[in-house]
Amino acid sequence: MDDILILQILNNDKAKLIFQSSNEIDIKKKSDLISISRNKKYLSLITSFHAPQQYIIDFIKGILNISEIEGIITSIPSSLSTFALDTENIFYVEIENEDLDGKNIEDIEVEFKIEVIIDTLLDIAASKVLSGRLGRVVYEVQNIIHQHKNKIKLSSNILIEGNDRIKSYVENKFIESISANGNKEQIKNFKFLTVPTYVNESNHISEEIKDHPVLIGAYLASKIRFYETRDFSTKREFFAGEYKELSIH
């Protein structure tokens, strides 16, 4: 897969390189984009469902104009995670936070990017961004689960990505909430998703990503779609405005 560039957009300025020695790049620097795309034939882009559509389109156009890349796919973290976790349902939460030092954890300012997949389909209404003090945001997230018509499926398939201390706090709050308000079936099925043993033991999955469902999914999706099923958008299709194989919402 040396001819595939796998890139995760972090924000308007930074992106993370997957399977390359350097970690983050400044995506506003043309020289950085030229460097990372050298000798690459395909681009696999990981981007939040909540990222502005036009921003993603403009970014892809920019990198296509300065590279020899001929094929593109885009994927959202929740969808990629279903590859690694072998599930059709997921309540995916990506947490961004300010510095933790010296603060009561409930008072930390956070942003939760939530993506919900039910029976392989993205639930757009339940997928949202919540921000504010951690204690308050967790309460709002709990309500999303409790009020969802598929709350048992959601409480059985929760994946949280972020700082370990905050993850632990959120998980404990979810458990407390479901124990107090959920029915017995919901409590029995309650769990946080982890990478299955057979995936961790696979010789095809590198050590650097074995604990990261999104990155495992990106590896699998890129390999399958570029080499096996060939269901990607070409450069010509992209510049013609045909995004049929791209997860651009």
C-alpha positions in Angstrom: 0.0 0.0 0.0 3.0 2.3 -0.5 1.1 4.2 -3.3 -1.8 5.2 -1.0 -1.7 8.4 1.0 -3.9 8.0 4.1 -4.5 11.4 5.8 -6.7 12.4 8.7 -7.9 16.0 8.8 -7.6 17.3 12.4 -8.7 20.9 11.8 -8.3 23.8 9.3 -4.5 23.8 9.8 -3.4 20.3 10.7 -3.6 16.8 9.3 -2.2 13.5 10.6 -0.3 11.2 8.4 -1.1 7.6 8.8 1.7 5.0 8.2 4.3 7.6 7.6 7.2 8.6 9.8 6.2 12.2 10.4 3.0 12.7 12.3 1.3 16.0 11.7 1.6 18.4 8.8 0.5 22.0 8.1 -2.1 21.5 5.4 -1.9 25.2 4.4 1.7 24.7 3.3 2.0 23.8 -0.3 5.5 22.4 0.2 4.2 20.0 2.9 1.4 18.7 0.6 3.8 18.2 -2.3 6.2 16.3 -0.1 3.6 13.9 1.4 1.9 13.2 -1.9 5.1 12.4 -3.9 4.9 9.0 -5.6 1.3 8.5 -4.4 -1.4 7.2 -6.7 -4.4 7.2 -4.3 -5.7 9.5 -1.5 -7.7 8.1 1.4 -9.0 11.0 3.5 -10.4 10.6 7.0 -12.6 13.5 7.9 -15.4 14.2 10.5 -19.0 14.1 9.3 -19.2 17.6 10.7 -16.4 19.1 8.7 -17.7 21.7 6.2 -18.3 20.1 2.8 -16.8 23.0 0.8 -13.6 22.9 2.9 -13.1 19.2 2.2 -13.8 19.7 -1.5 -11.3 22.6 -1.7 -8.7 20.7 0.1 -9.0 17.7 -2.2 -8.8 20.0 -5.3 -5.7 21.6 -3.9 -3.8 18.3 -3.4 -5.0 16.9 -6.7 -3.6 20.0 -8.5 -0.1 19.5 -7.1 0.2 15.7 -7.3 -0.1 12.6 -9.5 -2.9 11.2 -7.4 -5.6 9.6 -9.6 -8.1 8.1 -7.1 -9.8 9.4 -4.0 -12.0 8.1 -1.2 -13.2 9.9 1.9 -14.5 8.3 5.1 -15.9 9.4 8.4 -14.5 7.9 11.7 -17.7 6.1 12.7 -18.0 4.3 9.4 -14.3 3.3 9.5 -14.7 2.0 13.0 -17.5 -0.4 12.0 -14.9 -2.2 9.7 -12.6 -2.8 12.7 -15.2 -3.6 15.3 -17.4 -5.8 13.1 -20.6 -4.0 14.0 -23.6 -2.4 12.1 -24.3 0.0 14.9 -22.1 2.6 16.6 -22.3 5.6 18.9 -19.0 7.3 18.1 -17.8 10.2 20.2 -14.6 12.1 19.5 -13.6 14.4 22.3 -11.5 17.5 22.0 -10.6 19.4 25.2 -8.6 22.2 26.7 -5.6 21.7 29.0 -6.6 19.5 32.0 -4.0 20.8 34.4 -5.3 22.1 37.8 -9.0 22.0 36.8 -12.0 20.1 38.2 -12.7 17.6 35.4 -16.4 18.6 35.2 -15.4 22.2 34.5 -13.1 21.4 31.5 -14.2 22.9 28.2 -14.8 20.2 25.7 -16.2 19.6 22.2 -17.9 16.3 21.4 -18.2 15.3 17.8 -20.9 12.6 17.7 -21.5 10.3 14.8 -24.3 7.7 15.0 -24.7 4.7 12.7 -27.7 2.4 13.0 -28.0 -0.7 10.9 -25.1 0.5 8.7 -26.8 3.9 8.0 -25.7 7.2 9.3 -28.3 8.8 11.6 -27.9 12.4 10.6 -30.3 13.8 13.2 -28.5 12.1 16.1 -25.0 13.0 14.8 -24.1 16.4 16.1 -21.4 18.6 17.8 -21.8 19.5 21.5 -19.5 21.9 23.3 -19.2 23.4 26.8 -18.3 22.3 30.3 -17.7 18.5 30.4 -20.3 17.8 33.1 -23.0 19.5 31.1 -22.0 18.0 27.8 -22.0 14.5 29.1 -25.6 15.1 30.4 -26.7 16.1 26.9 -25.0 13.1 25.4 -26.8 10.8 27.8 -30.1 12.3 26.7 -29.3 11.6 23.0 -28.9 7.9 23.9 -32.0 7.7 26.2 -34.3 9.5 23.8 -33.2 7.5 20.7 -35.6 4.9 19.4 -32.6 2.5 19.1 -31.2 3.3 22.5 -30.4 -0.4 23.3 -28.3 -0.7 20.2 -26.6 2.6 21.0 -25.8 1.7 24.6 -24.3 -1.6 23.4 -22.0 0.0 20.8 -20.3 3.0 22.3 -16.8 4.1 21.1 -15.1 7.1 22.7 -11.9 8.6 21.4 -10.0 11.2 23.4 -7.9 11.8 26.5 -7.8 8.7 28.8 -8.9 10.6 31.9 -11.9 12.2 30.2 -12.8 8.9 28.6 -12.9 7.2 32.0 -15.0 10.0 33.4 -17.5 9.8 30.5 -17.7 6.0 30.7 -18.5 6.1 34.4 -21.2 8.7 33.9 -22.8 6.7 31.2 -22.8 3.6 33.4 -24.3 5.5 36.3 -27.0 7.0 34.0 -28.0 3.7 32.3 -28.0 1.9 35.7 -30.4 4.5 37.1 -32.6 5.1 34.1 -32.2 2.2 31.7 -34.2 -1.0 31.6 -32.7 -4.4 32.5 -32.1 -5.3 28.9 -30.3 -2.1 28.2 -28.0 -2.5 31.3 -27.3 -6.1 30.3 -26.2 -5.1 26.8 -24.3 -2.0 27.8 -20.7 -2.0 26.7 -17.9 0.1 25.2 -16.4 -1.3 22.0 -12.9 -2.6 21.7 -10.9 -4.0 18.9 -11.7 -7.8 18.5 -8.9 -10.2 19.4 -8.8 -11.7 15.9 -8.1 -8.2 14.5 -5.3 -7.5 17.0 -3.7 -10.8 16.2 -3.8 -10.3 12.5 -0.5 -10.2 10.7 -1.9 -7.7 8.3 -2.5 -5.0 10.9 0.6 -3.1 12.0 1.4 -2.6 15.7 1.1 1.2 15.4 -2.7 1.0 14.7 -3.8 -2.2 16.5 -5.6 -0.3 19.3 -7.1 2.3 17.0 -10.4 1.3 15.4 -10.6 4.3 13.1 -7.1 3.7 11.7 -7.7 0.0 11.3 -10.8 0.8 9.4 -8.9 3.3 7.2 -6.4 0.6 6.4 -9.0 -2.0 5.5 -11.2 0.4 3.6 -8.3 1.8 1.6 -7.0 -1.7 0.7 -10.4 -3.0 -0.3 -11.7 0.0 -2.2 -8.5 0.9 -4.1 -7.2 -2.6 -4.9 -10.2 -5.0 -4.8 -13.6 -3.4 -5.5 -12.2 -0.3 -7.3 -15.0 1.9 -6.0 -13.3 5.2 -5.7 -13.6 8.6 -7.4 -11.1 9.4 -10.1 -9.5 12.8 -10.5 -11.5 13.4 -13.7 -14.8 12.6 -11.9 -13.9 14.8 -9.0 -13.1 17.8 -11.1 -16.4 17.2 -12.9 -18.2 17.4 -9.6 -19.1 13.7 -9.5 -18.6 12.7 -5.9 -20.6 9.5 -6.0 -18.0 7.4 -4.3 -17.1 10.0 -1.7 -18.6 10.4 1.8 -18.9 14.2 1.3 -22.2 15.3 2.9 
